[in-house]
């Protein structure tokens, strides 16, 4: 019997420089969708399986490709965050 794992994450602070205020909710939504997809398809990183909780994660900086859409930016940020869990 395989037990389903539950993932609950909350983004408390997302600092975005160089984007309009109108882009922020779209970037956040895309980030959440992509993180969900990554966890679903690639699984729970071992760093989370050991501790089960991350109180704070600094994924470092990220530079968006000029002209990137909010969806693309959110997806790329999510990939950076997910990679941070696997280091």
Backbone as numpy.savetxt, mean C-alpha at the origin, in Angstrom:
# Nx Ny Nz CAx CAy CAz Cx Cy Cz
-7.43 -28.81 6.11 -8.27 -27.63 6.11 -7.38 -26.38 6.11
-7.63 -25.48 5.17 -6.86 -24.24 5.07 -7.63 -23.14 5.77
-6.96 -22.48 6.71 -7.60 -21.37 7.42 -7.37 -20.08 6.65
-8.41 -19.33 6.46 -8.30 -18.04 5.77 -7.65 -17.04 6.71
-6.77 -16.24 6.15 -6.14 -15.20 6.92 -6.90 -13.90 6.69
-6.99 -13.11 7.72 -7.68 -11.84 7.62 -6.66 -10.73 7.71
-6.81 -9.77 6.84 -5.92 -8.62 6.84 -6.76 -7.38 7.04
-6.40 -6.60 8.03 -7.08 -5.35 8.30 -6.02 -4.27 8.36
-6.06 -3.33 7.43 -5.07 -2.27 7.48 -5.77 -0.92 7.39
-5.10 0.06 7.97 -5.64 1.41 8.01 -4.52 2.37 7.68
-4.79 3.26 6.76 -3.81 4.29 6.40 -4.20 5.55 7.16
-3.40 5.86 8.17 -3.70 7.03 8.99 -3.15 8.31 8.40
-2.00 8.22 7.76 -1.35 9.43 7.28 -0.67 9.13 5.95
-1.15 9.77 4.91 -0.56 9.62 3.59 -0.18 11.02 3.13
1.11 11.29 3.08 1.59 12.62 2.71 1.88 12.64 1.22
1.19 13.51 0.51 1.34 13.63 -0.94 1.75 15.06 -1.29
2.89 15.19 -1.91 3.36 16.50 -2.36 3.24 16.57 -3.87
2.76 17.69 -4.38 2.69 17.88 -5.82 1.43 17.36 -6.48
0.42 16.99 -5.67 -0.84 16.52 -6.21 -1.95 17.44 -5.74
-3.00 17.54 -6.52 -4.13 18.37 -6.09 -4.90 17.64 -4.99
-5.62 18.42 -4.21 -6.44 17.83 -3.14 -7.49 16.89 -3.72
-7.92 17.15 -4.95 -8.91 16.29 -5.61 -8.34 14.91 -5.95
-7.02 14.83 -6.14 -6.38 13.56 -6.47 -6.21 12.64 -5.27
-6.09 13.21 -4.08 -5.77 12.43 -2.88 -6.71 11.26 -2.63
-8.04 11.45 -2.67 -8.90 10.29 -2.40 -8.78 9.21 -3.47
-8.51 9.59 -4.70 -8.35 8.61 -5.78 -7.04 7.83 -5.61
-6.00 8.53 -5.19 -4.72 7.88 -4.94 -4.86 6.89 -3.78
-5.50 7.33 -2.71 -5.70 6.46 -1.54 -6.53 5.23 -1.90
-7.59 5.41 -2.67 -8.44 4.28 -3.06 -7.66 3.29 -3.92
-6.86 3.80 -4.86 -6.06 2.93 -5.71 -5.00 2.20 -4.89
-4.42 2.89 -3.92 -3.42 2.28 -3.04 -4.05 1.11 -2.27
-5.23 1.33 -1.72 -5.90 0.27 -0.95 -6.27 -0.91 -1.85
-6.76 -0.64 -3.05 -7.11 -1.72 -3.98 -5.88 -2.56 -4.34
-4.79 -1.86 -4.65 -3.58 -2.58 -5.06 -2.97 -3.36 -3.91
-2.99 -2.80 -2.71 -2.49 -3.55 -1.55 -3.34 -4.81 -1.34
-4.64 -4.67 -1.46 -5.51 -5.84 -1.33 -5.19 -6.89 -2.37
-4.96 -6.47 -3.61 -4.62 -7.40 -4.68 -3.30 -8.09 -4.40
-2.29 -7.31 -3.98 -0.97 -7.88 -3.70 -1.04 -8.92 -2.58
-1.74 -8.61 -1.51 -1.86 -9.56 -0.40 -2.63 -10.79 -0.83
-3.65 -10.60 -1.64 -4.46 -11.72 -2.11 -3.68 -12.63 -3.05
-2.96 -12.04 -3.98 -2.26 -12.83 -5.00 -0.89 -13.33 -4.55
-0.16 -12.51 -3.77 1.20 -12.87 -3.41 1.32 -13.37 -1.97
0.25 -13.23 -1.22 0.24 -13.74 0.14 0.75 -12.76 1.18
0.67 -13.22 2.38 1.11 -12.44 3.53 2.63 -12.52 3.65
3.31 -11.38 3.64 4.77 -11.41 3.82 5.13 -12.07 5.15
6.25 -12.77 5.16 6.66 -13.48 6.38 6.85 -12.54 7.56
7.24 -11.29 7.30 7.43 -10.34 8.39 6.12 -10.09 9.14
5.00 -10.16 8.44 3.71 -9.98 9.09 3.22 -11.27 9.74
3.61 -12.39 9.19 3.17 -13.67 9.75 3.84 -13.92 11.10
5.04 -13.41 11.28 5.76 -13.59 12.54 5.17 -12.71 13.63
5.05 -11.41 13.35 4.60 -10.49 14.38 3.09 -10.29 14.38
2.48 -10.37 13.20 1.04 -10.20 13.11 0.57 -8.77 13.13
1.44 -7.85 13.50 1.01 -6.45 13.58 2.18 -5.54 13.27
1.89 -4.46 12.58 2.88 -3.43 12.30 2.27 -2.12 12.78
2.87 -1.55 13.79 2.35 -0.31 14.34 2.65 0.89 13.46
3.75 0.82 12.73 4.18 1.95 11.90 5.06 1.40 10.78
4.86 1.90 9.59 5.69 1.51 8.47 6.06 2.75 7.69
7.35 2.99 7.57 7.84 4.08 6.73 8.36 3.43 5.46
7.61 3.56 4.39 7.99 2.94 3.13 8.99 3.79 2.36
9.38 4.92 2.94 10.35 5.78 2.26 9.68 6.68 1.25
10.48 7.30 0.44 9.96 8.24 -0.55 9.60 7.54 -1.85
8.87 8.26 -2.64 8.43 7.75 -3.93 8.30 8.93 -4.88
8.81 8.81 -6.07 8.65 9.85 -7.08 7.78 9.34 -8.20
6.66 10.01 -8.40 5.71 9.60 -9.44 6.25 9.98 -10.81
5.89 9.17 -11.78 6.20 9.47 -13.17 5.40 10.71 -13.57
6.03 11.70 -14.18 5.28 12.89 -14.60 4.08 12.51 -15.47
2.94 13.08 -15.15 1.72 12.82 -15.90 0.99 11.56 -15.51
1.48 10.83 -14.50 0.83 9.59 -14.08 -0.56 9.90 -13.50
-1.49 9.01 -13.75 -2.84 9.17 -13.21 -2.85 8.87 -11.72
-3.85 9.37 -10.99 -3.96 9.04 -9.57 -4.02 7.52 -9.33
-4.70 6.78 -10.22 -4.77 5.32 -10.07 -3.38 4.70 -10.19
-2.61 5.16 -11.16 -1.25 4.62 -11.35 -0.37 4.96 -10.16
-0.47 6.18 -9.67 0.33 6.60 -8.52 -0.01 5.76 -7.30
-1.30 5.58 -7.02 -1.72 4.78 -5.87 -1.22 3.35 -5.98
-1.29 2.78 -7.17 -0.81 1.42 -7.39 0.68 1.30 -7.17
1.43 2.28 -7.64 2.88 2.24 -7.47 3.28 2.43 -6.01
2.56 3.28 -5.30 2.84 3.46 -3.87 2.56 2.15 -3.12
1.46 1.48 -3.46 1.12 0.21 -2.82 2.22 -0.82 -3.05
2.76 -0.87 -4.25 3.83 -1.82 -4.54 5.08 -1.50 -3.72
5.36 -0.21 -3.51 6.48 0.20 -2.68 6.26 -0.23 -1.23
5.05 -0.04 -0.74 4.72 -0.43 0.64 4.84 -1.95 0.80
4.26 -2.70 -0.13 4.32 -4.16 -0.04 5.77 -4.64 -0.06
6.57 -4.04 -0.91 8.00 -4.40 -0.96 8.67 -4.12 0.37
8.24 -3.06 1.07 8.80 -2.73 2.38 8.54 -3.82 3.41
7.43 -4.52 3.29 7.13 -5.62 4.20 8.03 -6.82 3.96
8.53 -6.96 2.75 9.30 -8.15 2.41 10.80 -7.95 2.61
11.21 -6.81 3.07 12.64 -6.56 3.30 13.06 -7.01 4.67
